[in-house]
Amino acid sequence: MKTNDNLPWPPFYRVKENARAKHVILRVGAETGLVLTVPTGFNPRHIPRVLDRHRDWIEKALAGIEKPWRDYQRADLLPQSIVLEAVDTTWAVTYRPGPVKTLELAWTHCPPRLQLQGDFSDVPACCRLLRRWLREEAKRVLRPWVHTTARQTGLSCTKVKITTPKTRWGSYSSQGTVSLNAALLFLPRKLVEMVITHELCHSLFPRHDRTFWNLVASHEPDYVRLEAALKSATDRLPLWYQASFL
């Protein structure tokens, strides 16, 4: 078996248990690296043998994503400031070294400032902590925003949920829950208003049919352009946020 001496072995990997898995499944992605999905109760002592058995395939797959993966590990990926365009606010970010293997994040609103303290060697872990802060800030900002828009439009929702999915800006459940992506705070205010209005219109029309879009148009005449802009809005997400999903 031919090996790649430029890549460390065994490589860094993550393990996920899945009750429906009947055998070990290996996947390699630019954002996730190597992920092993194993049956529930799988003995981790068997993992090195599984890796060795598939070493040739793993090394080829990792070589194909090596540069993007390394990019997400760079220390300079950590931001010095975070711009939340939706609310026209810039948060200063400072870093204070602390004990190894510890990470803490504190923040103040006046002035808007974040302080990350601890061991910064695991860049994705730092980014995940910043993403958790973003979710908390989005709860503070987006929840009242939705309720205000609901009152202004005469539309309704029973609950507002803030999450951080990778591919969806918002949704509306049959129970009346509006779910919004915390990353909306990175987008222009008009796009955020479009997502909120879109989801609230589902309170009357669950499908994307003509009656739904007519309702959307009655609240936002420029909805066609704004909806099109949302399709490419992920380009606005900073690299540190993308790295937080590793």
TORLUM-195238 format. One line per 3 residues: number of its first residue (from 1); for each residue x, y, z of N, C-alpha, C, O. Coordinates in Angstrom, 3 decimals. Each point is the difference from the previous one (the first is absolute). Last residue first. Layout:
BEGIN
NUM	X,Y,Z,X,Y,Z,X,Y,Z,X,Y,Z  ...
***
This chain:
BEGIN
246	-16.402,22.975,12.150,0.930,-1.135,-0.034,-0.091,-0.779,1.294,0.703,-0.995,0.172  -3.024,5.148,-1.319,-0.725,-1.245,-0.209,0.906,-1.212,-0.083,-0.467,-1.118,-0.223  1.922,5.748,0.630,-0.646,-0.410,1.254,-0.775,-1.299,-0.138,-0.405,-0.584,1.004
243	2.600,3.041,-4.624,0.869,-0.924,0.716,-0.638,-0.518,1.281,0.422,-1.030,0.524  -2.634,4.317,-3.094,0.017,-1.270,-0.738,0.844,-1.045,0.729,-0.342,-1.182,0.038  0.341,5.530,1.666,-1.315,-0.622,0.227,-0.069,-1.345,-0.716,-0.530,-0.967,0.547
240	4.331,3.631,-1.164,-0.004,-0.552,1.356,-1.330,-0.690,0.293,-0.040,-1.008,0.705  0.613,3.310,-4.840,0.669,-1.294,0.060,-0.033,-0.599,1.402,-0.139,-1.214,0.150  -3.844,4.577,-1.637,1.460,0.035,0.187,0.596,-1.392,0.131,-0.694,-0.952,0.358
237	-3.760,2.414,-3.234,0.364,-0.586,1.286,1.520,-0.022,0.154,0.702,-0.472,-0.894  -3.230,1.902,-3.048,0.277,1.040,0.980,0.457,-0.554,1.341,0.432,0.759,0.867  -1.929,-3.395,-4.626,1.325,0.548,-0.304,0.400,1.067,1.013,1.180,0.332,0.114
234	-5.515,-2.368,-0.224,0.982,-0.737,0.805,1.421,0.480,-0.275,0.902,-0.242,0.802  -4.829,1.833,-3.207,0.392,0.739,1.204,0.995,-0.752,0.876,0.644,0.605,0.857  -3.167,-1.545,-5.179,1.464,0.099,-0.012,0.535,0.662,1.271,1.184,0.329,0.079
231	-5.847,-1.045,-0.711,0.560,-1.249,-0.495,1.527,0.017,-0.022,0.638,-1.049,0.083  -3.381,4.893,1.038,0.187,-0.941,1.106,0.661,-1.302,-0.452,0.677,-0.659,0.790  -1.977,4.032,-3.918,1.213,0.375,0.732,0.279,-0.975,1.140,1.159,-0.261,0.322
228	-5.154,-0.187,-2.764,1.140,-0.401,-0.833,1.314,0.304,0.722,0.945,-0.786,-0.059  -4.918,2.234,2.049,0.091,-1.462,0.079,1.181,-0.513,-0.818,0.673,-0.948,0.402  -1.628,5.534,-0.658,0.527,-0.352,1.317,0.137,-1.510,0.168,0.983,-0.478,0.567
225	-2.962,2.226,-4.533,1.435,0.342,0.063,0.608,-0.440,1.325,1.113,-0.525,0.032  -5.741,-0.060,-0.496,0.704,-0.825,-0.993,1.497,0.258,0.060,0.794,-0.940,0.039  -3.896,3.520,2.681,0.366,-1.318,0.519,0.791,-0.845,-1.007,0.847,-0.794,0.409
222	-2.839,5.562,0.051,1.292,-0.305,-0.629,0.472,-1.416,0.351,1.200,-0.275,-0.011  -5.302,2.190,1.801,-0.100,0.008,-1.473,1.289,-0.415,-0.702,-0.037,-0.504,-1.123  -2.110,-0.492,6.019,1.311,0.376,-0.533,-0.032,-0.085,-1.517,0.264,-1.061,-0.565
219	-4.232,0.370,3.057,0.800,0.541,1.102,1.386,0.458,-0.461,0.602,0.880,0.616  -3.699,-2.858,-3.641,-0.776,1.073,0.626,0.757,0.652,1.151,-0.250,1.158,0.335  2.013,-4.970,-2.609,0.112,1.218,-0.802,-0.764,1.159,0.622,0.408,1.153,-0.137
216	-0.773,-5.454,2.096,1.355,0.534,0.190,0.143,1.337,-0.726,0.534,0.961,0.554  -4.486,-3.293,-1.290,0.033,0.559,1.347,1.364,0.612,0.298,0.089,1.094,0.558  -0.595,-3.374,-4.575,-0.794,1.233,-0.051,-0.019,0.687,1.360,0.053,1.226,0.089
213	1.973,-5.441,-0.438,0.848,1.059,-0.546,-0.756,1.312,-0.170,0.596,1.074,0.088  -3.034,-4.854,1.482,1.085,0.335,0.932,0.818,1.171,-0.534,0.227,0.978,0.713  -3.557,-2.795,-3.463,-0.596,0.798,1.077,1.058,0.416,1.022,-0.050,1.103,0.546
210	1.313,-3.984,-4.106,-0.259,1.365,-0.456,-0.572,0.873,1.118,0.364,1.169,0.131  2.499,-5.198,1.681,-0.868,0.085,-1.178,-0.280,1.465,-0.328,0.577,0.897,0.615  2.188,-3.884,2.841,0.490,1.095,-0.834,-0.835,0.076,-1.289,0.513,-0.179,-1.105
207	-2.363,-1.689,6.063,0.710,-0.342,-1.240,0.479,1.244,-0.736,-0.516,1.100,0.197  -2.010,-0.827,3.957,1.188,-0.832,0.237,0.798,-0.323,-1.259,1.207,-0.230,0.081  -4.457,4.385,1.599,0.118,-0.889,-1.163,1.276,-0.837,0.142,1.098,0.513,-0.220
204	-2.450,2.388,3.761,-1.266,-0.069,-0.729,0.043,-1.004,-1.146,-0.993,-0.664,-0.299  4.763,1.451,3.028,-1.042,-0.188,1.011,-1.379,-0.090,-0.653,-0.930,-0.565,0.575  5.021,1.552,-2.954,-0.373,-1.417,0.066,-1.041,-0.260,1.088,-0.573,-1.089,0.048
201	2.605,5.331,-0.621,-1.059,-0.221,-0.990,-0.437,-1.460,-0.038,-1.111,-0.314,-0.427  4.797,1.644,3.111,-1.283,0.358,0.605,-1.160,-0.194,-0.978,-1.114,-0.318,0.416  5.572,-0.357,-1.930,-0.416,-1.057,0.921,-1.344,0.320,0.645,-0.809,-0.905,0.205
198	2.663,4.150,-3.146,-0.240,-1.264,-0.714,-0.546,-1.055,0.957,-1.021,-0.631,-0.275  2.556,4.675,2.108,-1.300,0.153,-0.663,-0.399,-1.283,-0.718,-1.148,-0.436,0.079  5.427,0.552,1.848,-1.030,0.025,1.045,-1.389,0.096,-0.616,-0.913,-0.722,0.401
195	4.613,1.007,-3.307,-0.128,-1.348,0.559,-1.107,-0.044,1.041,-0.808,-0.928,0.005  1.865,5.130,-1.824,-0.610,-0.851,-1.015,-0.221,-1.417,0.544,-1.062,-0.589,-0.203  3.404,3.735,2.816,-1.433,0.300,-0.016,-0.731,-0.882,-1.005,-1.138,-0.406,0.236
192	5.774,0.147,-0.170,-0.542,-0.598,1.218,-1.510,0.234,0.062,-0.761,-0.906,0.339  3.111,2.952,-3.792,-0.096,-1.437,-0.227,-0.564,-0.720,1.222,-0.749,-0.968,-0.131  1.594,5.615,0.385,-1.120,-0.253,-0.911,-0.172,-1.492,-0.268,-1.127,-0.476,-0.141
189	4.837,2.104,2.754,-1.275,0.035,0.705,-1.173,-0.374,-0.903,-0.919,-0.697,0.430  5.795,-1.285,-1.519,-0.631,1.322,0.031,-1.394,-0.073,0.614,-0.687,-1.015,-0.113  4.048,-2.812,1.732,-0.580,0.472,-1.258,-0.549,1.418,0.131,-0.235,0.472,1.113
186	2.110,-3.357,2.437,1.081,0.423,-0.899,-0.536,0.687,-1.264,0.766,0.629,-0.729  -3.629,-2.604,4.066,0.568,1.258,0.494,1.160,0.495,-0.863,0.359,1.176,0.064  -2.554,-5.417,-0.690,-0.693,1.120,-0.646,0.581,1.336,0.450,-0.079,0.990,-0.729
183	1.290,-5.326,2.570,0.897,0.630,-0.967,-0.682,1.106,-0.799,0.672,0.727,-0.731  -2.994,-3.628,3.840,0.712,1.096,0.665,0.918,0.747,-0.955,0.279,1.181,0.208  -4.812,-3.736,-1.683,1.432,-0.256,0.078,0.689,1.211,0.637,-0.176,1.130,-0.454
180	-5.090,-2.732,1.283,0.888,0.866,-0.766,1.451,-0.379,0.260,0.370,-0.419,1.097  -5.958,-1.274,-0.560,1.401,-0.314,0.283,0.877,0.846,-0.906,-0.202,0.039,-1.213  -5.169,-0.091,3.204,0.930,0.566,-0.983,1.418,-0.346,0.453,0.408,0.369,1.102
177	-5.390,-2.767,0.033,1.333,0.427,0.434,0.806,0.537,-1.176,0.165,-0.681,-1.012  -4.777,-1.429,1.268,0.100,1.454,0.049,1.335,0.531,0.474,0.099,1.160,0.399  -1.664,-5.782,-1.334,-0.392,0.454,1.336,0.116,1.512,0.160,-0.268,0.546,1.070
174	1.622,-2.876,-5.017,-1.456,-0.118,0.083,-0.516,0.419,1.370,-1.192,0.264,0.159  5.811,1.925,-1.894,-0.535,-1.327,0.281,-1.521,0.024,0.060,-0.617,1.061,0.096  4.785,1.770,-2.679,-1.217,0.218,0.790,-0.656,-1.363,0.198,-0.285,-0.698,-0.973
171	5.587,3.006,-0.312,-1.097,-0.933,-0.261,-1.176,0.347,0.901,0.128,0.756,0.963  5.267,1.072,-3.011,-1.143,0.011,0.893,-1.020,-1.051,-0.382,0.075,-0.609,-1.068  4.452,1.091,-0.819,-0.133,1.275,0.702,-1.166,0.005,0.976,0.070,0.664,1.033
168	3.325,-4.805,-2.888,-1.355,0.550,-0.060,-0.088,1.281,0.813,0.505,0.068,1.120  3.392,-3.192,-1.552,-0.521,0.204,-1.356,-1.344,0.708,-0.077,-0.510,0.201,-1.102  3.258,-1.550,5.111,0.989,0.388,-1.008,-0.628,0.431,-1.316,0.650,0.683,-0.793
165	-2.649,-0.118,6.054,0.158,-0.999,-1.067,0.971,0.512,-1.057,0.276,1.198,-0.068  -1.690,0.349,4.943,1.131,0.294,-0.887,0.167,-1.124,-1.031,1.044,-0.653,-0.035  -5.324,3.128,3.279,0.902,-1.134,-0.186,1.179,0.429,-0.869,0.090,1.156,-0.413
162	-4.823,0.678,3.353,1.245,0.408,-0.663,0.952,-1.191,-0.037,0.310,-0.588,1.036  -5.996,1.657,-0.522,1.136,-0.856,0.340,1.217,0.435,-0.818,-0.099,0.206,-1.209  -5.143,1.536,2.938,1.139,0.287,-0.868,1.200,-0.806,0.496,0.405,0.114,1.156
159	-6.255,-0.365,-0.869,1.318,-0.117,0.628,1.072,0.342,-1.021,-0.180,-0.223,-1.197  -4.487,0.502,0.197,-0.144,-0.329,1.418,1.336,0.009,0.731,0.050,0.169,1.219  -2.141,2.764,-5.614,0.844,-1.145,0.337,-0.153,-0.244,1.493,-0.303,0.922,0.758
156	-2.083,2.296,-5.266,0.154,-0.532,1.355,1.046,-1.100,0.095,0.347,-0.645,-0.989  -2.313,5.532,-1.904,0.274,-1.433,-0.081,0.327,-0.523,1.394,0.099,0.780,0.947  -0.862,3.873,-2.321,-1.218,-0.718,0.345,0.148,-1.506,-0.119,-0.991,-0.729,0.058
153	4.305,4.438,-0.657,-0.591,-0.637,-1.185,-1.335,-0.682,0.292,-0.727,-0.367,-0.923  3.324,2.594,4.349,-0.116,0.964,-1.094,-0.728,-0.583,-1.210,-0.707,0.716,-0.709  1.728,-3.450,4.508,-1.016,1.002,0.342,-0.237,0.960,-1.161,-1.138,0.378,-0.277
150	4.552,-3.545,-0.224,-1.290,-0.681,0.044,-1.116,0.995,0.323,-1.068,-0.044,-0.611  5.532,1.520,0.791,-0.448,-0.170,-1.382,-1.370,-0.671,-0.052,-0.829,0.346,-0.842  2.853,0.036,5.041,-0.345,1.337,-0.507,-0.533,-0.091,-1.420,-1.002,0.631,-0.334
147	2.666,-4.547,2.285,-1.275,0.377,0.614,-0.454,1.389,-0.452,-1.195,0.239,-0.175  5.436,-1.828,-1.273,-1.083,-0.801,-0.573,-1.353,0.438,0.559,-0.960,0.164,-0.752  4.775,1.815,2.586,-0.151,0.434,-1.396,-1.164,-0.739,-0.652,-0.820,0.602,-0.693
144	2.319,-1.820,5.065,-0.898,1.165,-0.023,-0.251,0.527,-1.407,-1.064,0.557,-0.271  4.024,-4.257,0.492,-1.307,-0.333,0.580,-0.933,1.214,0.045,-1.123,-0.083,-0.499  5.760,0.459,-0.941,-0.972,-0.470,-0.990,-1.373,-0.316,0.585,-1.012,0.190,-0.675
141	4.852,1.387,3.405,-0.350,0.942,-1.071,-1.184,-0.472,-0.842,-0.926,0.765,-0.268  2.782,-3.373,3.925,-0.300,1.319,0.548,-0.541,0.950,-1.057,-0.863,0.832,0.283  2.394,-5.118,-1.548,-1.222,-0.126,0.806,-0.432,1.366,0.513,-1.184,0.336,-0.020
138	5.263,-0.579,-2.208,-1.126,-0.074,-0.932,-1.320,-0.167,0.749,-1.022,0.551,-0.409  5.027,-0.695,2.834,-0.263,1.367,-0.447,-1.185,0.037,-0.959,-0.796,0.938,0.023  2.283,-5.129,1.426,-0.587,0.745,1.118,-0.336,1.430,-0.399,-1.043,0.532,0.380
135	3.280,-3.220,-3.531,-1.357,-0.506,0.200,-0.699,0.750,1.138,-1.181,0.331,-0.103  5.715,0.571,-0.701,-0.833,0.555,-1.059,-1.448,-0.449,0.160,-0.924,0.787,-0.207  4.182,-2.653,3.068,-0.314,1.399,0.354,-0.932,0.608,-1.044,-0.957,0.688,0.352
132	2.560,-4.902,-1.275,-0.983,-0.081,1.083,-0.375,1.404,0.481,-1.158,0.273,0.316  4.556,-0.626,-3.499,-1.305,-0.289,-0.609,-1.089,-0.115,1.073,-1.137,0.419,-0.217  5.610,0.133,1.567,-0.517,1.246,-0.570,-1.367,-0.221,-0.646,-0.862,0.878,0.045
129	3.090,-4.633,1.523,-0.395,0.815,1.144,-0.570,1.340,-0.479,-0.985,0.495,0.549  2.813,-3.359,-3.751,-1.275,-0.542,0.489,-0.510,0.794,1.199,-1.206,0.196,0.154  5.456,0.834,-1.895,-1.060,0.455,-0.897,-1.362,-0.517,0.440,-1.002,0.704,-0.125
126	4.822,-2.189,2.405,-0.209,1.428,0.277,-1.159,0.530,-0.845,-0.839,0.761,0.482  2.197,-5.088,-1.361,-0.674,0.045,1.304,-0.272,1.444,0.406,-1.061,0.308,0.543  3.569,-1.137,-4.525,-1.436,-0.276,-0.154,-0.764,0.051,1.320,-1.155,0.425,0.029
123	5.933,0.150,0.182,-0.707,1.121,-0.619,-1.484,-0.299,-0.197,-0.825,0.839,0.359  4.625,-2.533,3.014,-1.054,-0.664,-0.763,-0.899,1.084,-0.589,-0.979,0.415,0.621  4.479,1.086,2.018,0.644,-0.875,-0.982,-1.021,-0.750,-0.854,0.280,-0.309,-1.158
120	-0.607,3.673,4.995,-0.529,0.273,-1.335,0.557,-0.932,-1.072,-0.179,0.256,-1.190  -0.881,0.126,6.820,0.936,-0.596,-0.952,-0.575,0.117,-1.404,-1.041,-0.587,-0.296  -0.613,4.143,3.997,0.354,-1.412,0.107,1.046,-0.418,-1.007,0.880,0.779,-0.366
117	-4.927,3.200,0.389,1.115,-0.290,0.887,0.257,-1.490,0.046,-0.931,-0.800,0.085  -1.776,5.169,-2.842,0.208,-1.441,0.015,1.248,-0.270,0.831,1.055,0.584,-0.248  -4.787,3.635,-0.387,1.332,-0.404,0.453,0.056,-1.513,0.115,-0.740,-0.610,0.772
114	-2.333,5.005,-3.224,0.134,-1.412,0.360,1.414,-0.250,0.487,0.957,0.538,-0.557  -4.612,3.962,-0.189,1.348,-0.554,0.073,-0.059,-1.442,0.463,-0.758,-0.347,0.905  -2.132,5.270,-1.835,-0.073,-1.405,-0.426,1.394,-0.617,-0.090,0.792,0.345,-0.876
111	-1.550,3.606,4.477,-0.079,-0.148,-1.461,-0.082,-1.482,-0.380,0.298,-0.865,0.824  -2.896,0.809,1.329,0.343,1.433,-0.006,1.402,0.184,0.559,0.168,0.081,1.217  -2.088,-4.428,-1.641,-0.691,0.674,-1.093,0.374,1.483,-0.106,-0.164,0.605,-1.060
108	3.007,-5.260,2.762,-0.767,1.142,0.486,-0.629,0.680,-1.203,0.526,-0.084,-1.110  1.844,-5.163,2.511,-0.292,1.133,-0.874,-0.790,1.081,0.727,-0.674,-0.252,0.999  3.941,-4.819,-0.839,-0.820,0.984,0.703,-0.256,1.162,-0.947,0.783,0.252,-0.916
105	1.202,-5.746,1.036,-0.359,1.176,-0.781,-0.904,0.897,0.839,-0.992,-0.455,0.569  4.879,-3.964,-0.220,-1.122,0.734,0.559,-0.247,1.235,-0.854,0.933,0.593,-0.541  2.092,-5.604,0.879,-0.469,1.101,-0.835,-1.210,0.639,0.665,-0.940,-0.694,0.389
102	5.428,-3.155,0.348,-1.179,0.695,0.498,-0.347,1.140,-0.949,0.879,0.610,-0.607  3.008,-3.616,0.235,-1.230,-0.804,-0.105,-1.218,0.668,0.646,-1.010,-0.662,0.241  5.577,2.687,1.361,-0.154,-0.895,-1.138,-1.302,-0.797,0.133,-0.385,-0.416,1.092
99	0.793,5.299,1.227,0.443,-1.394,0.173,-0.283,-0.846,-1.242,-0.987,0.207,-0.705  1.127,4.804,-0.575,-0.332,-0.597,1.295,0.481,-1.426,0.062,0.781,-0.426,-0.851  -0.742,5.587,-2.230,0.473,-1.373,0.216,-0.346,-0.489,1.404,0.022,0.770,0.961
96	-2.725,2.835,-3.924,0.830,-0.025,1.205,0.430,-1.435,0.266,-0.833,-0.848,0.317  -1.510,4.374,-4.353,0.411,-1.353,0.373,0.968,0.080,1.176,0.974,0.753,-0.019  -5.259,2.313,-2.717,1.339,-0.056,0.585,0.272,-1.410,0.496,-0.920,-0.769,0.278
93	-2.628,3.785,-3.751,0.322,-1.297,0.587,1.437,0.042,0.514,0.927,0.292,-0.755  -5.378,3.239,-0.700,1.440,-0.205,0.126,0.240,-1.339,0.696,-0.714,-0.361,0.935  -3.667,1.911,-3.920,0.489,-0.486,1.286,1.514,-0.150,-0.052,0.527,-0.683,-0.878
90	-4.566,3.624,-1.860,1.286,-0.675,-0.096,0.475,-0.356,1.398,0.113,0.863,0.871  -5.084,0.439,-3.653,0.809,-0.041,1.220,1.297,-0.755,-0.265,-0.001,-1.036,-0.665  -4.504,1.810,-1.840,1.004,1.057,-0.133,0.867,0.110,1.252,0.184,1.084,0.555
87	-3.645,-4.409,-1.703,-0.298,0.980,1.048,1.052,1.103,0.048,0.067,0.765,0.962  0.135,-4.234,-4.244,-1.447,0.122,0.177,-0.375,1.065,1.013,-1.051,0.632,-0.112  5.623,-2.023,-0.816,-0.536,1.001,-0.904,-1.491,0.237,0.230,-0.487,1.113,-0.196
84	4.649,-2.733,3.131,-1.379,-0.467,-0.134,-0.755,1.048,-0.809,-0.559,0.951,0.547  6.018,-2.335,0.322,-0.973,0.973,-0.482,-1.360,-0.671,-0.154,-0.139,-0.962,-0.756  4.942,0.230,3.680,-1.117,-0.693,-0.638,-1.056,1.037,-0.355,-0.528,0.697,0.867
81	6.290,-1.036,0.309,-1.291,0.671,0.150,-1.051,-0.815,-0.756,0.318,-0.732,-0.938  3.951,-0.917,1.298,0.275,1.103,0.911,-1.252,0.832,0.234,-0.094,0.747,0.974  0.465,-6.242,-2.382,-0.252,1.399,-0.355,0.447,0.981,1.075,-0.025,-0.299,1.194
78	1.960,-4.677,-2.906,-0.742,0.579,1.119,-0.157,1.499,-0.213,0.988,0.692,-0.244  1.675,-3.356,-2.645,-1.425,-0.086,-0.327,-0.846,0.648,1.094,-1.105,0.472,-0.268  5.903,-1.162,0.363,-0.451,1.319,-0.438,-1.448,-0.020,-0.486,-0.534,1.025,-0.422
75	2.787,-5.029,1.820,-0.261,0.868,1.144,-0.535,1.364,-0.441,-0.797,0.616,0.709  0.036,-5.244,-3.530,0.934,1.116,0.150,-0.387,0.888,1.179,-1.173,0.322,0.192  -1.111,-4.305,-2.108,0.766,-0.197,1.221,0.938,1.185,0.278,0.684,0.018,1.023
72	-3.502,-0.552,-4.957,-0.896,0.123,1.143,0.735,-0.195,1.329,-0.593,0.198,1.060  2.889,-0.722,-5.184,-0.453,1.387,0.101,-0.884,0.210,1.221,0.045,1.056,0.631  1.381,-5.416,-1.827,1.027,0.765,0.698,-0.422,1.444,0.170,0.297,0.615,1.024
69	-3.121,-3.334,-3.541,-0.019,-0.435,1.390,1.032,0.776,0.813,-0.288,0.440,1.112  0.070,0.263,-5.786,-1.106,0.615,0.713,-0.047,-0.390,1.467,-0.348,0.813,0.856  3.781,-2.903,-3.408,0.172,1.453,0.127,-1.187,0.662,0.693,0.208,0.750,0.954
66	-0.353,-5.491,-1.811,1.023,0.381,0.971,0.110,1.505,0.170,0.060,0.492,1.127  -2.942,-3.668,-3.815,-0.548,1.122,0.763,1.049,0.590,0.941,-0.323,0.825,0.854  1.293,-4.516,-3.799,-0.812,0.870,-0.840,-0.557,1.198,0.730,-0.340,1.004,-0.625
63	2.773,-4.448,2.830,0.906,0.814,-0.812,-0.779,0.980,-0.865,0.465,1.105,-0.281  -2.807,-4.330,2.828,0.478,1.119,0.816,0.939,0.903,-0.787,0.007,1.215,0.200  -1.592,-5.141,-2.300,-1.115,0.914,0.253,0.453,1.205,0.801,-0.400,1.125,-0.299
60	3.512,-4.565,-0.506,-0.338,0.672,-1.254,-1.106,1.028,0.213,0.055,1.107,-0.537  1.122,-3.801,4.180,1.066,0.953,-0.310,-0.280,0.743,-1.296,0.253,1.201,-0.094  -3.231,-4.635,1.416,-0.062,1.136,0.926,1.042,1.050,-0.366,-0.297,1.194,-0.031
57	0.245,-5.323,-2.334,-1.140,0.854,-0.363,-0.044,1.253,0.869,-0.261,1.096,-0.496  3.553,-4.294,1.542,0.253,0.551,-1.331,-1.115,0.963,-0.414,0.267,1.101,-0.482  -0.690,-3.559,4.603,0.985,1.091,0.018,0.196,0.632,-1.364,0.055,1.226,-0.100
54	-3.037,-4.798,2.263,-0.436,0.946,-1.041,0.993,1.149,-0.175,-0.354,1.076,-0.483  1.117,-4.576,3.663,-0.567,-0.748,-1.112,-0.361,0.922,-1.169,0.077,-0.400,-1.162  1.430,2.225,5.297,1.098,-0.619,-0.756,-0.521,-0.733,-1.235,0.634,0.022,-1.055
51	-3.810,1.814,4.053,0.742,1.055,-0.701,1.109,-0.600,-0.856,0.170,0.392,-1.154  -2.583,-3.278,3.940,-0.847,0.472,-1.099,0.741,1.056,-0.817,-0.041,-0.013,-1.230  2.114,-1.515,5.121,0.025,-1.052,-1.022,-0.842,0.400,-1.214,0.374,-0.271,-1.141
48	-0.356,3.145,4.952,1.303,0.003,-0.708,0.070,-1.042,-1.109,0.565,0.260,-1.062  -4.554,-0.203,3.823,0.128,1.101,-0.961,1.364,0.016,-0.695,0.036,0.141,-1.222  -1.776,-3.095,4.866,0.071,-0.528,-1.360,0.267,1.099,-1.040,0.283,-0.300,-1.159
45	-0.963,1.085,5.875,1.307,-0.640,-0.195,0.155,-0.526,-1.424,1.118,-0.230,-0.461  -5.226,2.190,2.241,0.967,0.928,-0.616,1.377,-0.606,-0.213,0.794,0.540,-0.771  -5.744,-2.944,0.795,1.198,0.056,0.830,1.046,0.900,-0.661,0.482,-0.321,-1.087
42	-6.007,0.647,0.675,1.205,-0.465,-0.708,1.226,0.198,0.889,0.166,1.053,0.615  -4.939,0.190,0.220,0.700,-1.024,0.783,1.265,-0.524,-0.655,0.634,-0.917,0.523  -4.105,3.002,-3.768,-0.046,0.253,1.445,0.665,-1.146,0.747,-0.281,-1.172,-0.254
39	1.946,2.036,-4.724,-1.210,-0.482,0.688,0.066,0.315,1.489,1.085,0.060,0.578  1.559,3.225,-3.902,0.103,-1.378,0.486,-1.323,-0.430,0.636,-0.763,0.847,0.465  3.507,3.018,-3.827,-1.311,-0.300,0.578,-0.001,-1.474,0.372,0.187,-0.866,-0.855
36	3.811,4.713,-0.071,-0.366,-1.409,0.036,-1.365,-0.130,0.663,-0.172,0.383,1.158  3.260,3.681,-3.833,-1.043,-0.347,0.972,-0.312,-1.477,-0.132,-0.235,-0.499,-1.100  4.087,4.591,-0.496,-0.358,-1.420,0.007,-0.998,-0.275,1.120,0.258,0.299,1.166
33	-0.250,4.636,-3.017,1.130,-0.899,0.083,-0.480,-1.447,-0.055,-0.991,-0.302,-0.666  -1.698,4.490,0.340,-0.059,-0.917,1.138,1.257,-0.825,0.202,0.218,-0.545,1.083  -1.069,3.797,-4.687,-0.310,0.696,1.242,0.081,-0.906,1.218,0.169,0.486,1.118
30	0.667,-2.116,-5.550,0.857,1.171,0.136,-0.233,0.713,1.325,0.928,0.587,0.557  -1.798,-5.905,-0.891,-0.556,1.233,-0.556,0.911,1.179,0.267,0.788,-0.013,0.946  -1.476,-5.819,-0.753,0.968,1.086,0.068,-0.615,1.217,-0.672,-0.451,-0.079,-1.143
27	-1.074,-5.070,3.510,-0.266,1.125,-0.898,1.075,1.059,0.218,0.479,0.204,1.115  -1.995,-5.772,0.140,1.011,1.055,0.005,-0.371,1.078,-1.009,-0.341,-0.300,-1.144  -2.116,-3.892,4.271,-0.052,0.786,-1.233,1.009,1.134,0.119,0.001,0.736,0.987
24	-1.184,-5.905,1.442,0.680,1.294,0.054,-0.046,0.669,-1.372,0.317,-0.611,-1.020  -4.321,-2.697,2.363,1.455,-0.134,-0.079,0.598,1.403,0.025,-0.728,0.993,-0.008  -3.865,-1.537,0.500,0.292,-1.428,0.141,1.499,-0.280,-0.085,0.463,-1.078,0.373
21	-3.972,5.450,1.101,1.179,-0.438,-0.753,0.286,-1.471,0.280,-0.010,-0.436,1.151  -3.428,3.138,1.018,-0.411,-0.693,-1.229,1.174,-0.513,-0.823,-0.190,-0.761,-0.948  0.634,3.320,5.037,-0.647,-1.273,0.327,-0.394,-0.790,-1.243,-0.149,-1.221,0.052
18	4.274,4.669,0.644,-1.309,-0.009,-0.650,-0.624,-1.379,0.216,0.548,-1.022,-0.412  3.936,4.589,2.012,-0.753,-1.251,0.151,-1.371,0.141,-0.658,-0.645,1.045,0.090  5.652,1.416,-1.022,-1.425,0.189,0.269,-0.657,-1.359,0.115,0.207,-0.872,-0.843
15	5.087,3.376,0.862,-0.834,-1.215,0.025,-1.428,0.379,0.357,-0.237,0.727,0.965  5.040,1.684,-3.286,-1.104,0.091,0.955,-0.852,-1.256,-0.129,-0.122,-0.577,-1.081  5.694,1.972,0.006,-1.320,-0.450,-0.464,-1.028,0.222,1.104,0.349,0.166,1.169
12	5.272,0.536,-3.034,-1.043,0.452,0.922,-1.356,-0.435,-0.555,-0.243,0.112,-1.201  4.283,-3.181,-0.294,-0.433,1.392,-0.131,-1.001,0.369,1.094,-0.562,-0.868,0.668  4.622,-2.852,-0.067,-1.351,0.148,-0.562,-0.407,1.467,-0.073,0.479,0.813,0.791
9	3.197,-0.415,-2.327,-0.846,-1.191,0.128,0.057,-0.510,1.444,1.090,-0.105,0.564  -0.037,4.814,-4.110,0.197,-0.759,1.239,-0.935,-1.199,0.040,-1.094,0.014,-0.565  3.084,2.151,-4.026,-1.153,0.085,0.881,0.246,-0.826,1.256,0.501,-1.121,-0.092
6	2.617,1.301,-3.517,-0.216,1.400,0.339,-1.175,0.191,0.958,-0.158,1.076,0.576  1.615,-5.288,-2.595,0.829,0.379,1.142,-0.214,1.442,0.426,0.439,0.398,1.078  -3.534,-4.207,-3.532,0.400,1.387,-0.218,0.763,0.475,1.222,-0.599,0.252,1.045
3	0.015,-5.507,-3.204,-0.466,0.999,0.960,0.549,1.373,-0.352,0.979,0.133,-0.735  -2.141,-5.416,-1.518,0.787,1.222,-0.084,-0.573,1.031,0.951,-1.214,0.205,0.036  1.204,-5.797,0.029,-0.851,1.197,0.000,0.884,1.244,0.000,0.887,0.133,0.843
***
